C-alpha cells in the first residue's frame, strides 16, 4: 500500500476515467466528501453518450445521444430539480403500421405485456430470448412473439438471439419500480444535467482534464498511474485509486485499437466478464424540415383515414429505420428516426450518405409519400455514429445469457484500488439508462470512501 507521504506526492486521491454521467456522479460525490479528484475525459466536452447539439434555426435542441428521462428514478430527478430544469411529458401516442395501415397502440402493448408477463413468471434457466419466444409463441400465436422480438431489437438495442431471459426480466422489473413506461424530455437539452453535475463537482474542488485520452492504467494495491495522450504529447497522472467509467464497448477494444485502454497488470477475471457482456448498436438520426409537412398527411386505419396532426411515435417492423417520433408536445419541424440492434449493426460502417438513403426510403414508405416530398422539405440531417465513435463503440449495453454474473464481476472493485462504474455495471437492472449510470457512479464513490 502507498504511504501517507506517497499520497501527498500524488496528483490526486482519485482519478476518474471518463466524464460521462457515471464519472460526473462519482466526481461530485467524492469531491463533496473532500477527496482530491481529477477527471480525465477523451472528448472536449462532458456527458459521454449524452450529446446535445444546438441549431439557431430550431426552438429545441437536437439530441444526438440520450433524449428521454425514463421513469422517476431519484438519481436523475434530484439533479433536474436542483438545476430547476423544465421537463415535459413525452407523447404517449404510439401508432403502429401493420399491412400499411395504422393500428391502435393498445393492441400492441397488450401483446407485448402478454409476452413480458410470461417471461417474468417463467423463471427457470437463462436462455436466449428468441428461444423463449419460439417455444411459447410459435405457430398461430406468432404475432405476440414478433412484437416482442421487434421491441427487444429496438428499445433494448439487443439481438434476441443473444440477450438472456434472466437479464431481460431483471431490466423489466427495475423499470417497473420507477414507472419506466413514462418518459420525459428536458426542454433546454439533456446536456444541462451533465453541466450541472460538472459545476457541482468543480465547486467542491474537482479538476476536469478534457481532450485527454487515456491509454494505459498501471496499478498496484494502493496506487494508480494513468498514462494518457494530451495535446499531442504523453502525460501521466498518479493517485491512490481510480474509478473507471469507460463504456463497455471501449473496455472490449483490444490494445492498440483506437480508444482502447490497457491495464497493467491485466485484469484477467474482469476482462472475461467484459468480453461476455454485449454492447448494443443504434442508428439514431434527426431530420430538420422547413415545415411540419407530416401534419397534413393521413394514413389508413381500421376506422378510416387518420390525420397525423398529433403524431407522437410511429413504428414499422419491416423498415431499415423502423421507429420515428416527433417532439410533441413541442411542435418543432423535427423527426427522429431510430433503428436498434441487428438493424443498426447492418448499417454500421456504411457511411453518412448510405444511412441517409436508408432513412429517406424508410420514412417515405412509412408516411406513404413520394421520397421527393421529404427531400424537398428537408433542411438538415444530423447523426452521430456511436458504433464508430472510438470513445463509445456502441449505444448501450445489454445482458446475454449468463450476463448477470458477468455484470457483478465487472462492477466488483479490484484490490481496493480500481473501481468500476457506468450503465453496464448497473446490477440493479438499470442498464442502458442515464439514471443507471448515475446510480453506479454514486455507488463507486461510496466504495472508494469506504476504503
C-alpha positions as a Python dict, from the first residue, in 0.01 Angstrom:
ca = {
    (1, 'X'): (0, 0, 0),
    (2, 'X'): (111, 356, -65),
    (3, 'X'): (228, 552, 242),
    (4, 'X'): (83, 888, 350),
    (5, 'X'): (393, 1056, 206),
    (6, 'X'): (331, 881, -125),
    (7, 'X'): (-27, 1007, -126),
    (8, 'X'): (75, 1369, -70),
    (9, 'X'): (304, 1343, -371),
    (10, 'X'): (28, 1204, -591),
    (11, 'X'): (-163, 1426, -831),
    (12, 'X'): (-496, 1329, -674),
    (13, 'X'): (-662, 1099, -427),
    (14, 'X'): (-884, 961, -704),
    (15, 'X'): (-858, 966, -1080),
    (16, 'X'): (-1188, 924, -1261),
    (17, 'X'): (-1153, 792, -1614),
    (18, 'X'): (-1439, 926, -1823),
    (19, 'X'): (-1669, 1227, -1777),
    (20, 'X'): (-1990, 1058, -1881),
    (21, 'X'): (-2282, 1054, -1641),
    (22, 'X'): (-2128, 788, -1416),
    (23, 'X'): (-1798, 972, -1396),
    (24, 'X'): (-1970, 1301, -1321),
    (25, 'X'): (-2177, 1146, -1042),
    (26, 'X'): (-1868, 988, -889),
    (27, 'X'): (-1669, 1312, -919),
    (28, 'X'): (-1937, 1517, -747),
    (29, 'X'): (-1976, 1269, -458),
    (30, 'X'): (-1603, 1223, -399),
    (31, 'X'): (-1517, 1592, -425),
    (32, 'X'): (-1802, 1678, -189),
    (33, 'X'): (-1650, 1430, 58),
    (34, 'X'): (-1322, 1621, 50),
    (35, 'X'): (-1122, 1398, -183),
    (36, 'X'): (-884, 1545, -439),
    (37, 'X'): (-1040, 1440, -768),
    (38, 'X'): (-911, 1463, -1125),
    (39, 'X'): (-1147, 1363, -1406),
    (40, 'X'): (-985, 1260, -1734),
    (41, 'X'): (-1204, 1279, -2045),
    (42, 'X'): (-1109, 1198, -2404),
    (43, 'X'): (-1367, 1430, -2557),
    (44, 'X'): (-1368, 1807, -2547),
    (45, 'X'): (-1695, 1803, -2352),
    (46, 'X'): (-1856, 1621, -2062),
    (47, 'X'): (-2163, 1398, -2080),
    (48, 'X'): (-2035, 1100, -2279),
    (49, 'X'): (-2328, 946, -2463),
    (50, 'X'): (-2541, 1244, -2364),
    (51, 'X'): (-2467, 1469, -2661),
    (52, 'X'): (-2680, 1777, -2727),
    (53, 'X'): (-2644, 1988, -3043),
    (54, 'X'): (-2795, 2334, -3080),
    (55, 'X'): (-2917, 2489, -3404),
    (56, 'X'): (-3032, 2853, -3411),
    (57, 'X'): (-3299, 2756, -3663),
    (58, 'X'): (-3477, 2537, -3406),
    (59, 'X'): (-3681, 2611, -3094),
    (60, 'X'): (-3545, 2300, -2920),
    (61, 'X'): (-3202, 2133, -2901),
    (62, 'X'): (-3113, 1832, -3113),
    (63, 'X'): (-3024, 1527, -2908),
    (64, 'X'): (-2769, 1306, -3082),
    (65, 'X'): (-2742, 1067, -2788),
    (66, 'X'): (-2974, 1010, -2492),
    (67, 'X'): (-3301, 1202, -2524),
    (68, 'X'): (-3553, 1066, -2276),
    (69, 'X'): (-3576, 1070, -1899),
    (70, 'X'): (-3717, 722, -1836),
    (71, 'X'): (-3940, 695, -1533),
    (72, 'X'): (-3900, 859, -1195),
    (73, 'X'): (-3555, 749, -1074),
    (74, 'X'): (-3449, 985, -796),
    (75, 'X'): (-3083, 975, -902),
    (76, 'X'): (-3179, 1173, -1213),
    (77, 'X'): (-3474, 1374, -1090),
    (78, 'X'): (-3282, 1518, -796),
    (79, 'X'): (-3037, 1679, -1039),
    (80, 'X'): (-3321, 1807, -1258),
    (81, 'X'): (-3482, 1966, -953),
    (82, 'X'): (-3156, 2119, -822),
    (83, 'X'): (-3090, 2270, -1165),
    (84, 'X'): (-3453, 2388, -1194),
    (85, 'X'): (-3479, 2244, -1543),
    (86, 'X'): (-3810, 2244, -1730),
    (87, 'X'): (-3923, 1894, -1820),
    (88, 'X'): (-4225, 1791, -2028),
    (89, 'X'): (-4403, 1460, -2070),
    (90, 'X'): (-4328, 1277, -2392),
    (91, 'X'): (-4630, 1199, -2608),
    (92, 'X'): (-4779, 856, -2543),
    (93, 'X'): (-4933, 846, -2891),
    (94, 'X'): (-4774, 535, -3042),
    (95, 'X'): (-4907, 426, -3380),
    (96, 'X'): (-4810, 101, -3547),
    (97, 'X'): (-4812, 10, -3911),
    (98, 'X'): (-4947, -331, -3998),
    (99, 'X'): (-5012, -411, -4363),
    (100, 'X'): (-4972, -40, -4446),
    (101, 'X'): (-5245, 61, -4201),
    (102, 'X'): (-5222, 233, -3863),
    (103, 'X'): (-5313, 7, -3572),
    (104, 'X'): (-5425, 123, -3227),
    (105, 'X'): (-5129, 112, -2988),
    (106, 'X'): (-5336, -57, -2718),
    (107, 'X'): (-5333, -380, -2917),
    (108, 'X'): (-4953, -362, -2949),
    (109, 'X'): (-4895, -304, -2577),
    (110, 'X'): (-5140, -579, -2483),
    (111, 'X'): (-4948, -827, -2699),
    (112, 'X'): (-4614, -711, -2560),
    (113, 'X'): (-4733, -721, -2200),
    (114, 'X'): (-4852, -1078, -2252),
    (115, 'X'): (-4504, -1191, -2354),
    (116, 'X'): (-4318, -995, -2086),
    (117, 'X'): (-4555, -1116, -1814),
    (118, 'X'): (-4499, -1474, -1926),
    (119, 'X'): (-4125, -1410, -1921),
    (120, 'X'): (-4137, -1280, -1564),
    (121, 'X'): (-4342, -1580, -1449),
    (122, 'X'): (-4136, -1841, -1634),
    (123, 'X'): (-3822, -1833, -1417),
    (124, 'X'): (-3604, -2134, -1488),
    (125, 'X'): (-3282, -2136, -1683),
    (126, 'X'): (-3128, -1841, -1857),
    (127, 'X'): (-3174, -1876, -2234),
    (128, 'X'): (-3171, -1653, -2542),
    (129, 'X'): (-3494, -1453, -2563),
    (130, 'X'): (-3551, -1574, -2920),
    (131, 'X'): (-3562, -1935, -2795),
    (132, 'X'): (-3814, -1843, -2526),
    (133, 'X'): (-4036, -1674, -2784),
    (134, 'X'): (-4010, -1963, -3029),
    (135, 'X'): (-4111, -2212, -2763),
    (136, 'X'): (-4401, -2015, -2618),
    (137, 'X'): (-4523, -1805, -2909),
    (138, 'X'): (-4473, -2008, -3222),
    (139, 'X'): (-4736, -2118, -3470),
    (140, 'X'): (-5072, -1943, -3450),
    (141, 'X'): (-4962, -1709, -3169),
    (142, 'X'): (-4662, -1566, -3356),
    (143, 'X'): (-4797, -1209, -3367),
    (144, 'X'): (-4729, -1153, -2996),
    (145, 'X'): (-4386, -1310, -3032),
    (146, 'X'): (-4295, -1098, -3334),
    (147, 'X'): (-4398, -783, -3149),
    (148, 'X'): (-4179, -879, -2852),
    (149, 'X'): (-3879, -957, -3074),
    (150, 'X'): (-3918, -625, -3254),
    (151, 'X'): (-3941, -440, -2923),
    (152, 'X'): (-3626, -603, -2784),
    (153, 'X'): (-3433, -519, -3100),
    (154, 'X'): (-3544, -157, -3095),
    (155, 'X'): (-3586, -45, -2734),
    (156, 'X'): (-3311, -261, -2584),
    (157, 'X'): (-3083, -239, -2892),
    (158, 'X'): (-3031, -611, -2841),
    (159, 'X'): (-3007, -918, -3059),
    (160, 'X'): (-3288, -1155, -2948),
    (161, 'X'): (-3064, -1450, -3035),
    (162, 'X'): (-2814, -1332, -2772),
    (163, 'X'): (-2994, -1136, -2498),
    (164, 'X'): (-3072, -1360, -2200),
    (165, 'X'): (-3414, -1408, -2043),
    (166, 'X'): (-3290, -1358, -1686),
    (167, 'X'): (-3120, -1029, -1767),
    (168, 'X'): (-3421, -906, -1961),
    (169, 'X'): (-3650, -993, -1670),
    (170, 'X'): (-3423, -800, -1431),
    (171, 'X'): (-3433, -495, -1658),
    (172, 'X'): (-3813, -511, -1692),
    (173, 'X'): (-3858, -540, -1314),
    (174, 'X'): (-3626, -245, -1249),
    (175, 'X'): (-3820, -32, -1498),
    (176, 'X'): (-4150, -123, -1331),
    (177, 'X'): (-4015, 1, -997),
    (178, 'X'): (-3962, 354, -1132),
    (179, 'X'): (-4265, 385, -1365),
    (180, 'X'): (-4038, 319, -1660),
    (181, 'X'): (-4329, 329, -1903),
    (182, 'X'): (-4340, 707, -1855),
    (183, 'X'): (-4093, 927, -2044),
    (184, 'X'): (-3997, 1292, -2020),
    (185, 'X'): (-3781, 1537, -2212),
    (186, 'X'): (-3553, 1814, -2079),
    (187, 'X'): (-3658, 2114, -2289),
    (188, 'X'): (-3328, 2301, -2259),
    (189, 'X'): (-3125, 1991, -2350),
    (190, 'X'): (-3004, 1677, -2174),
    (191, 'X'): (-2653, 1819, -2157),
    (192, 'X'): (-2777, 2063, -1892),
    (193, 'X'): (-2783, 1773, -1646),
    (194, 'X'): (-2422, 1688, -1726),
    (195, 'X'): (-2315, 2051, -1699),
    (196, 'X'): (-2490, 2084, -1364),
    (197, 'X'): (-2301, 1785, -1224),
    (198, 'X'): (-1974, 1920, -1358),
    (199, 'X'): (-2037, 2259, -1198),
    (200, 'X'): (-2121, 2098, -864),
    (201, 'X'): (-1809, 1882, -876),
    (202, 'X'): (-1586, 2178, -966),
    (203, 'X'): (-1740, 2385, -687),
    (204, 'X'): (-1614, 2114, -448),
    (205, 'X'): (-1264, 2122, -599),
    (206, 'X'): (-1274, 1854, -872),
    (207, 'X'): (-1047, 1919, -1170),
    (208, 'X'): (-1152, 1823, -1524),
    (209, 'X'): (-895, 1749, -1792),
    (210, 'X'): (-1074, 1733, -2127),
    (211, 'X'): (-921, 1623, -2459),
    (212, 'X'): (-707, 1381, -2257),
    (213, 'X'): (-720, 1029, -2398),
    (214, 'X'): (-645, 751, -2150),
    (215, 'X'): (-407, 492, -2296),
    (216, 'X'): (-286, 281, -2004),
    (217, 'X'): (-372, 228, -1639),
    (218, 'X'): (-77, 98, -1437),
    (219, 'X'): (-180, -12, -1093),
    (220, 'X'): (-84, -192, -776),
    (221, 'X'): (-266, -214, -444),
    (222, 'X'): (-294, 144, -320),
    (223, 'X'): (-157, 320, -626),
    (224, 'X'): (-255, 406, -986),
    (225, 'X'): (-67, 575, -1267),
    (226, 'X'): (-269, 684, -1571),
    (227, 'X'): (-82, 729, -1899),
    (228, 'X'): (-271, 949, -2144),
    (229, 'X'): (-234, 1148, -2464),
    (230, 'X'): (-299, 1518, -2415),
    (231, 'X'): (-231, 1789, -2670),
    (232, 'X'): (-22, 1563, -2890),
    (233, 'X'): (209, 1451, -2613),
    (234, 'X'): (212, 1184, -2345),
    (235, 'X'): (126, 1277, -1990),
    (236, 'X'): (75, 1086, -1668),
    (237, 'X'): (-128, 1126, -1350),
    (238, 'X'): (-97, 941, -1022),
    (239, 'X'): (-349, 869, -747),
    (240, 'X'): (-424, 623, -472),
    (241, 'X'): (-733, 496, -653),
    (242, 'X'): (-913, 516, -987),
    (243, 'X'): (-1278, 496, -1087),
    (244, 'X'): (-1308, 357, -1439),
    (245, 'X'): (-1630, 463, -1614),
    (246, 'X'): (-1540, 376, -1972),
    (247, 'X'): (-1827, 239, -2185),
    (248, 'X'): (-1841, -138, -2223),
    (249, 'X'): (-1763, -107, -2594),
    (250, 'X'): (-1437, 72, -2514),
    (251, 'X'): (-1338, -181, -2248),
    (252, 'X'): (-1387, -453, -2511),
    (253, 'X'): (-1136, -299, -2751),
    (254, 'X'): (-806, -480, -2794),
    (255, 'X'): (-483, -295, -2704),
    (256, 'X'): (-371, -80, -2994),
    (257, 'X'): (-719, -11, -3127),
    (258, 'X'): (-842, 348, -3128),
    (259, 'X'): (-981, 437, -2787),
    (260, 'X'): (-859, 120, -2615),
    (261, 'X'): (-721, 140, -2261),
    (262, 'X'): (-465, -113, -2138),
    (263, 'X'): (-447, -232, -1778),
    (264, 'X'): (-103, -320, -1638),
    (265, 'X'): (-106, -579, -1492),
    (266, 'X'): (-401, -722, -1687),
    (267, 'X'): (-735, -789, -1516),
    (268, 'X'): (-793, -1146, -1627),
    (269, 'X'): (-1122, -1218, -1448),
    (270, 'X'): (-1253, -870, -1516),
    (271, 'X'): (-1168, -898, -1885),
    (272, 'X'): (-1350, -1231, -1911),
    (273, 'X'): (-1663, -1062, -1773),
    (274, 'X'): (-1621, -765, -2006),
    (275, 'X'): (-1593, -993, -2308),
    (276, 'X'): (-1903, -1186, -2206),
    (277, 'X'): (-2132, -879, -2197),
    (278, 'X'): (-2269, -711, -2509),
    (279, 'X'): (-2285, -356, -2640),
    (280, 'X'): (-2595, -275, -2843),
    (281, 'X'): (-2585, -68, -3158),
    (282, 'X'): (-2822, 215, -3252),
    (283, 'X'): (-2861, 428, -3561),
    (284, 'X'): (-3027, 750, -3446),
    (285, 'X'): (-3094, 1028, -3696),
    (286, 'X'): (-3263, 1366, -3670),
    (287, 'X'): (-3416, 1538, -3971),
    (288, 'X'): (-3491, 1911, -3968),
    (289, 'X'): (-3756, 2023, -4214),
    (290, 'X'): (-3868, 2361, -4344),
    (291, 'X'): (-4219, 2281, -4228),
    (292, 'X'): (-4406, 2010, -4035),
    (293, 'X'): (-4536, 1858, -4356),
    (294, 'X'): (-4646, 1532, -4190),
    (295, 'X'): (-4921, 1716, -4004),
    (296, 'X'): (-5102, 1750, -4338),
    (297, 'X'): (-5090, 1377, -4411),
    (298, 'X'): (-5339, 1098, -4348),
    (299, 'X'): (-5285, 723, -4319),
    (300, 'X'): (-5529, 435, -4342),
    (301, 'X'): (-5668, 299, -4016),
    (302, 'X'): (-5931, 34, -3938),
    (303, 'X'): (-6180, 314, -3869),
    (304, 'X'): (-6096, 511, -4185),
    (305, 'X'): (-5835, 776, -4257),
    (306, 'X'): (-5635, 923, -3968),
    (307, 'X'): (-5457, 1259, -3969),
    (308, 'X'): (-5101, 1284, -3838),
    (309, 'X'): (-5158, 1622, -3674),
    (310, 'X'): (-5080, 1477, -3332),
    (311, 'X'): (-4825, 1217, -3437),
    (312, 'X'): (-4610, 1111, -3143),
    (313, 'X'): (-4443, 783, -3241),
    (314, 'X'): (-4494, 561, -3543),
    (315, 'X'): (-4347, 210, -3570),
    (316, 'X'): (-4296, -36, -3853),
    (317, 'X'): (-4147, -383, -3820),
    (318, 'X'): (-4019, -403, -4178),
    (319, 'X'): (-3823, -85, -4250),
    (320, 'X'): (-3448, -33, -4209),
    (321, 'X'): (-3529, 264, -3983),
    (322, 'X'): (-3847, 130, -3824),
    (323, 'X'): (-3928, 384, -3549),
    (324, 'X'): (-3992, 758, -3580),
    (325, 'X'): (-4109, 1028, -3343),
    (326, 'X'): (-4179, 1400, -3323),
    (327, 'X'): (-4103, 1647, -3043),
    (328, 'X'): (-4462, 1663, -2915),
    (329, 'X'): (-4587, 1833, -2708),
    (330, 'X'): (-4348, 2087, -2864),
    (331, 'X'): (-4434, 2143, -3229),
    (332, 'X'): (-4092, 2159, -3393),
    (333, 'X'): (-4001, 2072, -3753),
    (334, 'X'): (-3802, 1767, -3640),
    (335, 'X'): (-3843, 1394, -3695),
    (336, 'X'): (-3618, 1146, -3517),
    (337, 'X'): (-3551, 805, -3672),
    (338, 'X'): (-3431, 505, -3473),
    (339, 'X'): (-3301, 158, -3551),
    (340, 'X'): (-3156, -65, -3281),
    (341, 'X'): (-2979, -398, -3252),
    (342, 'X'): (-2921, -602, -3569),
    (343, 'X'): (-3073, -333, -3794),
    (344, 'X'): (-2824, -78, -3664),
    (345, 'X'): (-2535, -319, -3700),
    (346, 'X'): (-2636, -382, -4062),
    (347, 'X'): (-2581, -12, -4134),
    (348, 'X'): (-2254, 9, -3938),
    (349, 'X'): (-1969, 143, -4147),
    (350, 'X'): (-2193, 224, -4443),
    (351, 'X'): (-2125, 595, -4417),
    (352, 'X'): (-2342, 901, -4379),
    (353, 'X'): (-2480, 901, -4735),
    (354, 'X'): (-2583, 535, -4722),
    (355, 'X'): (-2758, 591, -4389),
    (356, 'X'): (-2940, 897, -4524),
    (357, 'X'): (-3052, 694, -4826),
    (358, 'X'): (-3200, 425, -4598),
    (359, 'X'): (-3355, 694, -4379),
    (360, 'X'): (-3534, 866, -4667),
    (361, 'X'): (-3661, 540, -4814),
    (362, 'X'): (-3790, 419, -4477),
    (363, 'X'): (-3967, 744, -4391),
    (364, 'X'): (-4125, 775, -4734),
    (365, 'X'): (-4273, 425, -4712),
    (366, 'X'): (-4393, 472, -4354),
    (367, 'X'): (-4566, 802, -4434),
    (368, 'X'): (-4691, 678, -4770),
    (369, 'X'): (-4546, 969, -4968),
    (370, 'X'): (-4303, 1011, -5254),
    (371, 'X'): (-3943, 1039, -5141),
    (372, 'X'): (-3925, 1374, -5322),
    (373, 'X'): (-4190, 1511, -5083),
    (374, 'X'): (-3946, 1453, -4799),
    (375, 'X'): (-3628, 1569, -4973),
    (376, 'X'): (-3795, 1890, -5095),
    (377, 'X'): (-3876, 1986, -4736),
    (378, 'X'): (-3554, 1857, -4577),
    (379, 'X'): (-3329, 2134, -4443),
    (380, 'X'): (-3070, 1941, -4237),
    (381, 'X'): (-2968, 1589, -4139),
    (382, 'X'): (-2797, 1520, -3806),
    (383, 'X'): (-2645, 1198, -3677),
    (384, 'X'): (-2361, 1067, -3465),
    (385, 'X'): (-2220, 722, -3538),
    (386, 'X'): (-2189, 575, -3188),
    (387, 'X'): (-2070, 239, -3318),
    (388, 'X'): (-1774, 403, -3493),
    (389, 'X'): (-1706, 651, -3212),
    (390, 'X'): (-1376, 530, -3056),
    (391, 'X'): (-1486, 657, -2714),
    (392, 'X'): (-1822, 476, -2715),
    (393, 'X'): (-1820, 181, -2959),
    (394, 'X'): (-2195, 140, -2931),
    (395, 'X'): (-2506, 288, -2778),
    (396, 'X'): (-2564, 99, -2452),
    (397, 'X'): (-2516, -246, -2304),
    (398, 'X'): (-2741, -547, -2269),
    (399, 'X'): (-2712, -878, -2086),
    (400, 'X'): (-2660, -1202, -2281),
    (401, 'X'): (-2714, -1546, -2134),
    (402, 'X'): (-2501, -1554, -1819),
    (403, 'X'): (-2476, -1177, -1826),
    (404, 'X'): (-2597, -1118, -1472),
    (405, 'X'): (-2296, -1298, -1326),
    (406, 'X'): (-2059, -1122, -1564),
    (407, 'X'): (-2208, -787, -1470),
    (408, 'X'): (-2148, -850, -1099),
    (409, 'X'): (-1784, -931, -1175),
    (410, 'X'): (-1744, -616, -1386),
    (411, 'X'): (-1882, -400, -1104),
    (412, 'X'): (-1658, -555, -835),
    (413, 'X'): (-1364, -338, -711),
    (414, 'X'): (-1010, -466, -755),
    (415, 'X'): (-773, -464, -458),
    (416, 'X'): (-942, -160, -306),
    (417, 'X'): (-775, 39, -583),
    (418, 'X'): (-969, 11, -909),
    (419, 'X'): (-1343, 78, -907),
    (420, 'X'): (-1584, 41, -1198),
    (421, 'X'): (-1899, 235, -1287),
    (422, 'X'): (-2117, 301, -1590),
    (423, 'X'): (-2456, 176, -1706),
    (424, 'X'): (-2311, -165, -1794),
    (425, 'X'): (-2234, -219, -1423),
    (426, 'X'): (-2590, -146, -1305),
    (427, 'X'): (-2657, -473, -1125),
    (428, 'X'): (-2995, -335, -1012),
    (429, 'X'): (-3125, -369, -1368),
    (430, 'X'): (-3097, -13, -1497),
    (431, 'X'): (-2859, -99, -1782),
    (432, 'X'): (-2877, 122, -2087),
    (433, 'X'): (-3007, 427, -1899),
    (434, 'X'): (-2878, 762, -1781),
    (435, 'X'): (-3014, 708, -1433),
    (436, 'X'): (-2843, 367, -1426),
    (437, 'X'): (-2511, 536, -1500),
    (438, 'X'): (-2570, 793, -1226),
    (439, 'X'): (-2656, 524, -972),
    (440, 'X'): (-2335, 332, -1047),
    (441, 'X'): (-2122, 646, -1021),
    (442, 'X'): (-2262, 717, -676),
    (443, 'X'): (-2209, 351, -577),
    (444, 'X'): (-1845, 358, -689),
    (445, 'X'): (-1791, 676, -487),
    (446, 'X'): (-1927, 507, -174),
    (447, 'X'): (-1696, 211, -234),
    (448, 'X'): (-1395, 444, -257),
    (449, 'X'): (-1494, 630, 58),
    (450, 'X'): (-1537, 302, 245),
    (451, 'X'): (-1169, 212, 192),
}
